[in-house]
């Protein structure tokens, strides 16, 4: 497992202010068998030159430059299509990882036979304040994932023997992706312990801060993606709202 290559997919759009820090958190990983694929999603700032500078410093860093902005789903799909690793992990260009993140997850997967692993993470503000600590359940199946997305995308890693699937250009594309992956795997498990292995930046006015829009997207997922009837969708929406509130208070 120590030699297993993890392909880290990082979409980047106008990310000049944060990209280098996100990439450095991958370069700092104690598990050194990785490739970082940074996908420039048609940026108009200095993102492209920073990407190329990073690639020049380490041969494990690869870059893809899209001609136009197509959105985060398309950028991640392009990265996965180019990936060579046995495992896939995701990190956005404004988030970061604990140095032991990949090592601890791969060891846990080896110990348990899990095909999908996730981890606790911290939600932090733009000025560096801790907003909340997210400690997911020890394990989740499809039924639990319908109630809430327990897998923070910046913490998720999966064994490619499950098969890759495309991110769909819908609201909550991360959730739709992991919902399908857990359905395939049957179960996903969390790294033991409560220490945060990733750090999620919550921007002012970000999609994650727009609760009403997020709720609308969640309803459409229940109805259009999971194909639940109106009663089941309503029941799951109540659970989703309660768990979302708890996640931010813990």
FIDO-662248 format. One record per residue (C-alpha): x, y, z; residue in one letter. Coordinates in steps of 0.2 Angstrom, whole numbers, plus 2048, in hexadecimal, padded with zeros to 3 digits. Layout:
FIDO-662248
<r><c1>X</c1><c2>Y</c2><c3>Z</c3><aa>a</aa></r>
...
***
This chain:
FIDO-662248
<r><c1>800</c1><c2>800</c2><c3>800</c3><aa>x</aa></r>
<r><c1>80F</c1><c2>80C</c2><c3>803</c3><aa>x</aa></r>
<r><c1>812</c1><c2>80C</c2><c3>7F1</c3><aa>x</aa></r>
<r><c1>800</c1><c2>80E</c2><c3>7EB</c3><aa>x</aa></r>
<r><c1>7FF</c1><c2>81E</c2><c3>7E0</c3><aa>x</aa></r>
<r><c1>7F1</c1><c2>82A</c2><c3>7E4</c3><aa>x</aa></r>
<r><c1>7EB</c1><c2>835</c2><c3>7D7</c3><aa>x</aa></r>
<r><c1>7E6</c1><c2>846</c2><c3>7DF</c3><aa>x</aa></r>
<r><c1>7DA</c1><c2>850</c2><c3>7D4</c3><aa>x</aa></r>
<r><c1>7DA</c1><c2>863</c2><c3>7D7</c3><aa>x</aa></r>
<r><c1>7CF</c1><c2>86E</c2><c3>7CC</c3><aa>x</aa></r>
<r><c1>7D5</c1><c2>880</c2><c3>7CC</c3><aa>x</aa></r>
<r><c1>7CB</c1><c2>88F</c2><c3>7C6</c3><aa>x</aa></r>
<r><c1>7D2</c1><c2>8A1</c2><c3>7CA</c3><aa>x</aa></r>
<r><c1>7DC</c1><c2>899</c2><c3>7D8</c3><aa>x</aa></r>
<r><c1>7EC</c1><c2>8A3</c2><c3>7D8</c3><aa>x</aa></r>
<r><c1>7EA</c1><c2>8A8</c2><c3>7EA</c3><aa>x</aa></r>
<r><c1>7E8</c1><c2>897</c2><c3>7F2</c3><aa>x</aa></r>
<r><c1>7EE</c1><c2>88A</c2><c3>7E5</c3><aa>x</aa></r>
<r><c1>800</c1><c2>889</c2><c3>7EB</c3><aa>x</aa></r>
<r><c1>7FB</c1><c2>886</c2><c3>7FD</c3><aa>x</aa></r>
<r><c1>7EF</c1><c2>878</c2><c3>7F8</c3><aa>x</aa></r>
<r><c1>7FD</c1><c2>870</c2><c3>7ED</c3><aa>x</aa></r>
<r><c1>80A</c1><c2>871</c2><c3>7FB</c3><aa>x</aa></r>
<r><c1>7FE</c1><c2>867</c2><c3>806</c3><aa>x</aa></r>
<r><c1>7FF</c1><c2>859</c2><c3>7F9</c3><aa>x</aa></r>
<r><c1>812</c1><c2>85B</c2><c3>7F8</c3><aa>x</aa></r>
<r><c1>813</c1><c2>859</c2><c3>80B</c3><aa>x</aa></r>
<r><c1>80B</c1><c2>848</c2><c3>80B</c3><aa>x</aa></r>
<r><c1>814</c1><c2>83B</c2><c3>815</c3><aa>x</aa></r>
<r><c1>80D</c1><c2>82F</c2><c3>808</c3><aa>x</aa></r>
<r><c1>818</c1><c2>833</c2><c3>7F9</c3><aa>x</aa></r>
<r><c1>811</c1><c2>829</c2><c3>7EB</c3><aa>x</aa></r>
<r><c1>805</c1><c2>835</c2><c3>7E4</c3><aa>x</aa></r>
<r><c1>802</c1><c2>83F</c2><c3>7D4</c3><aa>x</aa></r>
<r><c1>7F9</c1><c2>850</c2><c3>7D5</c3><aa>x</aa></r>
<r><c1>7EF</c1><c2>854</c2><c3>7C6</c3><aa>x</aa></r>
<r><c1>7EA</c1><c2>867</c2><c3>7C6</c3><aa>x</aa></r>
<r><c1>7DD</c1><c2>86B</c2><c3>7B9</c3><aa>x</aa></r>
<r><c1>7DC</c1><c2>87E</c2><c3>7B4</c3><aa>x</aa></r>
<r><c1>7CA</c1><c2>881</c2><c3>7B1</c3><aa>x</aa></r>
<r><c1>7CC</c1><c2>890</c2><c3>7A5</c3><aa>x</aa></r>
<r><c1>7D3</c1><c2>89C</c2><c3>7B3</c3><aa>x</aa></r>
<r><c1>7D6</c1><c2>8AE</c2><c3>7AF</c3><aa>x</aa></r>
<r><c1>7E3</c1><c2>8B2</c2><c3>7BC</c3><aa>x</aa></r>
<r><c1>7F4</c1><c2>8AB</c2><c3>7C0</c3><aa>x</aa></r>
<r><c1>7EE</c1><c2>899</c2><c3>7C3</c3><aa>x</aa></r>
<r><c1>7F6</c1><c2>892</c2><c3>7B3</c3><aa>x</aa></r>
<r><c1>807</c1><c2>899</c2><c3>7B7</c3><aa>x</aa></r>
<r><c1>807</c1><c2>893</c2><c3>7C9</c3><aa>x</aa></r>
<r><c1>802</c1><c2>882</c2><c3>7C3</c3><aa>x</aa></r>
<r><c1>810</c1><c2>881</c2><c3>7B7</c3><aa>x</aa></r>
<r><c1>81C</c1><c2>887</c2><c3>7C4</c3><aa>x</aa></r>
<r><c1>816</c1><c2>879</c2><c3>7D0</c3><aa>x</aa></r>
<r><c1>818</c1><c2>86C</c2><c3>7C2</c3><aa>x</aa></r>
<r><c1>82A</c1><c2>871</c2><c3>7BF</c3><aa>x</aa></r>
<r><c1>82E</c1><c2>86E</c2><c3>7D1</c3><aa>x</aa></r>
<r><c1>828</c1><c2>85C</c2><c3>7D3</c3><aa>x</aa></r>
<r><c1>825</c1><c2>84F</c2><c3>7C5</c3><aa>x</aa></r>
<r><c1>816</c1><c2>848</c2><c3>7CF</c3><aa>x</aa></r>
<r><c1>80D</c1><c2>858</c2><c3>7CA</c3><aa>x</aa></r>
<r><c1>804</c1><c2>858</c2><c3>7BA</c3><aa>x</aa></r>
<r><c1>7F9</c1><c2>866</c2><c3>7B2</c3><aa>x</aa></r>
<r><c1>7EA</c1><c2>867</c2><c3>7A7</c3><aa>x</aa></r>
<r><c1>7E5</c1><c2>878</c2><c3>79F</c3><aa>x</aa></r>
<r><c1>7D3</c1><c2>879</c2><c3>799</c3><aa>x</aa></r>
<r><c1>7D0</c1><c2>886</c2><c3>78C</c3><aa>x</aa></r>
<r><c1>7C0</c1><c2>88C</c2><c3>794</c3><aa>x</aa></r>
<r><c1>7B7</c1><c2>88C</c2><c3>7A5</c3><aa>x</aa></r>
<r><c1>7AC</c1><c2>87C</c2><c3>7A6</c3><aa>x</aa></r>
<r><c1>7A9</c1><c2>87A</c2><c3>7B8</c3><aa>x</aa></r>
<r><c1>7B0</c1><c2>870</c2><c3>7C6</c3><aa>x</aa></r>
<r><c1>7A8</c1><c2>860</c2><c3>7C1</c3><aa>x</aa></r>
<r><c1>7B0</c1><c2>860</c2><c3>7AF</c3><aa>x</aa></r>
<r><c1>7C1</c1><c2>865</c2><c3>7B7</c3><aa>x</aa></r>
<r><c1>7C0</c1><c2>856</c2><c3>7C3</c3><aa>x</aa></r>
<r><c1>7BB</c1><c2>84A</c2><c3>7B5</c3><aa>x</aa></r>
<r><c1>7C9</c1><c2>850</c2><c3>7AA</c3><aa>x</aa></r>
<r><c1>7D5</c1><c2>84C</c2><c3>7B9</c3><aa>x</aa></r>
<r><c1>7CE</c1><c2>83B</c2><c3>7BC</c3><aa>x</aa></r>
<r><c1>7CF</c1><c2>837</c2><c3>7A9</c3><aa>x</aa></r>
<r><c1>7E2</c1><c2>83B</c2><c3>7AA</c3><aa>x</aa></r>
<r><c1>7E5</c1><c2>832</c2><c3>7BA</c3><aa>x</aa></r>
<r><c1>7F1</c1><c2>824</c2><c3>7BB</c3><aa>x</aa></r>
<r><c1>7F0</c1><c2>81F</c2><c3>7CE</c3><aa>x</aa></r>
<r><c1>7E7</c1><c2>810</c2><c3>7D6</c3><aa>x</aa></r>
<r><c1>7DE</c1><c2>81C</c2><c3>7E2</c3><aa>x</aa></r>
<r><c1>7D5</c1><c2>82D</c2><c3>7DF</c3><aa>x</aa></r>
<r><c1>7D4</c1><c2>83B</c2><c3>7EB</c3><aa>x</aa></r>
<r><c1>7CE</c1><c2>84D</c2><c3>7E9</c3><aa>x</aa></r>
<r><c1>7D4</c1><c2>85E</c2><c3>7EF</c3><aa>x</aa></r>
<r><c1>7CE</c1><c2>86E</c2><c3>7EA</c3><aa>x</aa></r>
<r><c1>7DA</c1><c2>87D</c2><c3>7E7</c3><aa>x</aa></r>
<r><c1>7D5</c1><c2>886</c2><c3>7F6</c3><aa>x</aa></r>
<r><c1>7D5</c1><c2>878</c2><c3>803</c3><aa>x</aa></r>
<r><c1>7E3</c1><c2>86E</c2><c3>80B</c3><aa>x</aa></r>
<r><c1>7E8</c1><c2>85E</c2><c3>813</c3><aa>x</aa></r>
<r><c1>7F1</c1><c2>858</c2><c3>823</c3><aa>x</aa></r>
<r><c1>802</c1><c2>850</c2><c3>81E</c3><aa>x</aa></r>
<r><c1>7FD</c1><c2>83F</c2><c3>824</c3><aa>x</aa></r>
<r><c1>7EC</c1><c2>83F</c2><c3>81A</c3><aa>x</aa></r>
<r><c1>7F0</c1><c2>833</c2><c3>80C</c3><aa>x</aa></r>
<r><c1>7FB</c1><c2>827</c2><c3>817</c3><aa>x</aa></r>
<r><c1>7EE</c1><c2>825</c2><c3>824</c3><aa>x</aa></r>
<r><c1>7E0</c1><c2>822</c2><c3>818</c3><aa>x</aa></r>
<r><c1>7E9</c1><c2>815</c2><c3>80E</c3><aa>x</aa></r>
<r><c1>7EE</c1><c2>80C</c2><c3>81D</c3><aa>x</aa></r>
<r><c1>7DC</c1><c2>80C</c2><c3>823</c3><aa>x</aa></r>
<r><c1>7D7</c1><c2>805</c2><c3>812</c3><aa>x</aa></r>
<r><c1>7E4</c1><c2>7F8</c2><c3>813</c3><aa>x</aa></r>
<r><c1>7DF</c1><c2>7F3</c2><c3>825</c3><aa>x</aa></r>
<r><c1>7CC</c1><c2>7F2</c2><c3>822</c3><aa>x</aa></r>
<r><c1>7CA</c1><c2>7EE</c2><c3>80F</c3><aa>x</aa></r>
<r><c1>7C0</c1><c2>7FE</c2><c3>80C</c3><aa>x</aa></r>
<r><c1>7BF</c1><c2>804</c2><c3>7FA</c3><aa>x</aa></r>
<r><c1>7BA</c1><c2>816</c2><c3>800</c3><aa>x</aa></r>
<r><c1>7C1</c1><c2>81F</c2><c3>80E</c3><aa>x</aa></r>
<r><c1>7BE</c1><c2>831</c2><c3>815</c3><aa>x</aa></r>
<r><c1>7C3</c1><c2>83B</c2><c3>824</c3><aa>x</aa></r>
<r><c1>7BF</c1><c2>848</c2><c3>831</c3><aa>x</aa></r>
<r><c1>7C3</c1><c2>85A</c2><c3>82B</c3><aa>x</aa></r>
<r><c1>7C2</c1><c2>86C</c2><c3>831</c3><aa>x</aa></r>
<r><c1>7B8</c1><c2>87A</c2><c3>829</c3><aa>x</aa></r>
<r><c1>7C2</c1><c2>88A</c2><c3>82A</c3><aa>x</aa></r>
<r><c1>7BE</c1><c2>89C</c2><c3>826</c3><aa>x</aa></r>
<r><c1>7C7</c1><c2>8A7</c2><c3>81A</c3><aa>x</aa></r>
<r><c1>7D0</c1><c2>8AF</c2><c3>828</c3><aa>x</aa></r>
<r><c1>7D5</c1><c2>89E</c2><c3>82F</c3><aa>x</aa></r>
<r><c1>7C8</c1><c2>89C</c2><c3>83D</c3><aa>x</aa></r>
<r><c1>7C2</c1><c2>88B</c2><c3>841</c3><aa>x</aa></r>
<r><c1>7AF</c1><c2>88B</c2><c3>83D</c3><aa>x</aa></r>
<r><c1>7AC</c1><c2>878</c2><c3>841</c3><aa>x</aa></r>
<r><c1>7B4</c1><c2>867</c2><c3>842</c3><aa>x</aa></r>
<r><c1>7AB</c1><c2>85A</c2><c3>838</c3><aa>x</aa></r>
<r><c1>7AD</c1><c2>848</c2><c3>83F</c3><aa>x</aa></r>
<r><c1>7A3</c1><c2>83C</c2><c3>833</c3><aa>x</aa></r>
<r><c1>79C</c1><c2>82C</c2><c3>838</c3><aa>x</aa></r>
<r><c1>7A8</c1><c2>81D</c2><c3>83A</c3><aa>x</aa></r>
<r><c1>7A0</c1><c2>815</c2><c3>82A</c3><aa>x</aa></r>
<r><c1>792</c1><c2>819</c2><c3>81E</c3><aa>x</aa></r>
<r><c1>787</c1><c2>80F</c2><c3>812</c3><aa>x</aa></r>
<r><c1>77C</c1><c2>815</c2><c3>804</c3><aa>x</aa></r>
<r><c1>76D</c1><c2>818</c2><c3>810</c3><aa>x</aa></r>
<r><c1>777</c1><c2>823</c2><c3>81B</c3><aa>x</aa></r>
<r><c1>77E</c1><c2>82D</c2><c3>80C</c3><aa>x</aa></r>
<r><c1>76C</c1><c2>831</c2><c3>807</c3><aa>x</aa></r>
<r><c1>76A</c1><c2>83A</c2><c3>818</c3><aa>x</aa></r>
<r><c1>779</c1><c2>844</c2><c3>816</c3><aa>x</aa></r>
<r><c1>78A</c1><c2>845</c2><c3>80D</c3><aa>x</aa></r>
<r><c1>795</c1><c2>83E</c2><c3>81A</c3><aa>x</aa></r>
<r><c1>7A4</c1><c2>83F</c2><c3>80E</c3><aa>x</aa></r>
<r><c1>7AD</c1><c2>84F</c2><c3>80D</c3><aa>x</aa></r>
<r><c1>7B4</c1><c2>84F</c2><c3>7FB</c3><aa>x</aa></r>
<r><c1>7C5</c1><c2>856</c2><c3>801</c3><aa>x</aa></r>
<r><c1>7C6</c1><c2>846</c2><c3>80C</c3><aa>x</aa></r>
<r><c1>7C0</c1><c2>839</c2><c3>800</c3><aa>x</aa></r>
<r><c1>7CB</c1><c2>82C</c2><c3>7F8</c3><aa>x</aa></r>
<r><c1>7C5</c1><c2>81C</c2><c3>7EF</c3><aa>x</aa></r>
<r><c1>7CD</c1><c2>80D</c2><c3>7E7</c3><aa>x</aa></r>
<r><c1>7CB</c1><c2>80E</c2><c3>7D4</c3><aa>x</aa></r>
<r><c1>7C7</c1><c2>7FC</c2><c3>7D3</c3><aa>x</aa></r>
<r><c1>7B5</c1><c2>802</c2><c3>7D7</c3><aa>x</aa></r>
<r><c1>7B6</c1><c2>80B</c2><c3>7C6</c3><aa>x</aa></r>
<r><c1>7B6</c1><c2>81E</c2><c3>7C3</c3><aa>x</aa></r>
<r><c1>7A6</c1><c2>828</c2><c3>7C0</c3><aa>x</aa></r>
<r><c1>7A4</c1><c2>839</c2><c3>7BA</c3><aa>x</aa></r>
<r><c1>79F</c1><c2>848</c2><c3>7C4</c3><aa>x</aa></r>
<r><c1>78E</c1><c2>84E</c2><c3>7BF</c3><aa>x</aa></r>
<r><c1>78C</c1><c2>861</c2><c3>7BC</c3><aa>x</aa></r>
<r><c1>77E</c1><c2>863</c2><c3>7C9</c3><aa>x</aa></r>
<r><c1>77D</c1><c2>86B</c2><c3>7DA</c3><aa>x</aa></r>
<r><c1>786</c1><c2>861</c2><c3>7E7</c3><aa>x</aa></r>
<r><c1>790</c1><c2>858</c2><c3>7DA</c3><aa>x</aa></r>
<r><c1>79C</c1><c2>852</c2><c3>7E8</c3><aa>x</aa></r>
<r><c1>78D</c1><c2>84A</c2><c3>7F1</c3><aa>x</aa></r>
<r><c1>786</c1><c2>842</c2><c3>7E1</c3><aa>x</aa></r>
<r><c1>798</c1><c2>83A</c2><c3>7DD</c3><aa>x</aa></r>
<r><c1>79A</c1><c2>833</c2><c3>7EE</c3><aa>x</aa></r>
<r><c1>788</c1><c2>82D</c2><c3>7EF</c3><aa>x</aa></r>
<r><c1>78B</c1><c2>822</c2><c3>7E0</c3><aa>x</aa></r>
<r><c1>79C</c1><c2>81C</c2><c3>7E6</c3><aa>x</aa></r>
<r><c1>796</c1><c2>816</c2><c3>7F6</c3><aa>x</aa></r>
<r><c1>787</c1><c2>80E</c2><c3>7ED</c3><aa>x</aa></r>
<r><c1>794</c1><c2>804</c2><c3>7E3</c3><aa>x</aa></r>
<r><c1>7A0</c1><c2>800</c2><c3>7F2</c3><aa>x</aa></r>
<r><c1>792</c1><c2>7FC</c2><c3>7FE</c3><aa>x</aa></r>
<r><c1>79B</c1><c2>805</c2><c3>80D</c3><aa>x</aa></r>
<r><c1>7A8</c1><c2>813</c2><c3>810</c3><aa>x</aa></r>
<r><c1>7B2</c1><c2>815</c2><c3>81F</c3><aa>x</aa></r>
<r><c1>7BA</c1><c2>823</c2><c3>829</c3><aa>x</aa></r>
<r><c1>7CC</c1><c2>824</c2><c3>82F</c3><aa>x</aa></r>
<r><c1>7CC</c1><c2>820</c2><c3>842</c3><aa>x</aa></r>
<r><c1>7CE</c1><c2>82F</c2><c3>84E</c3><aa>x</aa></r>
<r><c1>7C7</c1><c2>840</c2><c3>84E</c3><aa>x</aa></r>
<r><c1>7D6</c1><c2>84A</c2><c3>847</c3><aa>x</aa></r>
<r><c1>7D3</c1><c2>855</c2><c3>838</c3><aa>x</aa></r>
<r><c1>7DC</c1><c2>84E</c2><c3>829</c3><aa>x</aa></r>
<r><c1>7D6</c1><c2>85C</c2><c3>81D</c3><aa>x</aa></r>
<r><c1>7D1</c1><c2>86F</c2><c3>81E</c3><aa>x</aa></r>
<r><c1>7C2</c1><c2>875</c2><c3>814</c3><aa>x</aa></r>
<r><c1>7C2</c1><c2>888</c2><c3>811</c3><aa>x</aa></r>
<r><c1>7B1</c1><c2>890</c2><c3>812</c3><aa>x</aa></r>
<r><c1>7B0</c1><c2>8A0</c2><c3>808</c3><aa>x</aa></r>
<r><c1>7A4</c1><c2>8AE</c2><c3>80B</c3><aa>x</aa></r>
<r><c1>795</c1><c2>8AC</c2><c3>800</c3><aa>x</aa></r>
<r><c1>79B</c1><c2>89A</c2><c3>7FA</c3><aa>x</aa></r>
<r><c1>78F</c1><c2>88D</c2><c3>7F4</c3><aa>x</aa></r>
<r><c1>792</c1><c2>884</c2><c3>804</c3><aa>x</aa></r>
<r><c1>78C</c1><c2>893</c2><c3>80E</c3><aa>x</aa></r>
<r><c1>77C</c1><c2>895</c2><c3>803</c3><aa>x</aa></r>
<r><c1>771</c1><c2>889</c2><c3>80D</c3><aa>x</aa></r>
<r><c1>761</c1><c2>88C</c2><c3>803</c3><aa>x</aa></r>
<r><c1>769</c1><c2>888</c2><c3>7F2</c3><aa>x</aa></r>
<r><c1>771</c1><c2>879</c2><c3>7FA</c3><aa>x</aa></r>
<r><c1>760</c1><c2>873</c2><c3>800</c3><aa>x</aa></r>
<r><c1>758</c1><c2>875</c2><c3>7EF</c3><aa>x</aa></r>
<r><c1>767</c1><c2>86B</c2><c3>7E7</c3><aa>x</aa></r>
<r><c1>765</c1><c2>85D</c2><c3>7F5</c3><aa>x</aa></r>
<r><c1>752</c1><c2>85B</c2><c3>7F1</c3><aa>x</aa></r>
<r><c1>756</c1><c2>859</c2><c3>7DE</c3><aa>x</aa></r>
<r><c1>763</c1><c2>84C</c2><c3>7E2</c3><aa>x</aa></r>
<r><c1>756</c1><c2>842</c2><c3>7EC</c3><aa>x</aa></r>
<r><c1>749</c1><c2>844</c2><c3>7DE</c3><aa>x</aa></r>
<r><c1>754</c1><c2>843</c2><c3>7CE</c3><aa>x</aa></r>
<r><c1>763</c1><c2>839</c2><c3>7D3</c3><aa>x</aa></r>
<r><c1>75E</c1><c2>82D</c2><c3>7E0</c3><aa>x</aa></r>
<r><c1>74C</c1><c2>82C</c2><c3>7D9</c3><aa>x</aa></r>
<r><c1>744</c1><c2>82D</c2><c3>7EA</c3><aa>x</aa></r>
<r><c1>731</c1><c2>830</c2><c3>7EB</c3><aa>x</aa></r>
<r><c1>72A</c1><c2>840</c2><c3>7F2</c3><aa>x</aa></r>
<r><c1>728</c1><c2>839</c2><c3>804</c3><aa>x</aa></r>
<r><c1>739</c1><c2>831</c2><c3>805</c3><aa>x</aa></r>
<r><c1>741</c1><c2>841</c2><c3>7FE</c3><aa>x</aa></r>
<r><c1>738</c1><c2>84B</c2><c3>80B</c3><aa>x</aa></r>
<r><c1>73E</c1><c2>840</c2><c3>819</c3><aa>x</aa></r>
<r><c1>750</c1><c2>840</c2><c3>813</c3><aa>x</aa></r>
<r><c1>74F</c1><c2>853</c2><c3>812</c3><aa>x</aa></r>
<r><c1>74A</c1><c2>855</c2><c3>824</c3><aa>x</aa></r>
<r><c1>759</c1><c2>849</c2><c3>829</c3><aa>x</aa></r>
<r><c1>765</c1><c2>853</c2><c3>81D</c3><aa>x</aa></r>
<r><c1>760</c1><c2>864</c2><c3>825</c3><aa>x</aa></r>
<r><c1>763</c1><c2>85D</c2><c3>837</c3><aa>x</aa></r>
<r><c1>773</c1><c2>855</c2><c3>833</c3><aa>x</aa></r>
<r><c1>779</c1><c2>864</c2><c3>829</c3><aa>x</aa></r>
<r><c1>776</c1><c2>86F</c2><c3>839</c3><aa>x</aa></r>
<r><c1>77E</c1><c2>863</c2><c3>844</c3><aa>x</aa></r>
<r><c1>78E</c1><c2>862</c2><c3>839</c3><aa>x</aa></r>
<r><c1>791</c1><c2>875</c2><c3>83B</c3><aa>x</aa></r>
<r><c1>78E</c1><c2>875</c2><c3>84E</c3><aa>x</aa></r>
<r><c1>799</c1><c2>867</c2><c3>853</c3><aa>x</aa></r>
***
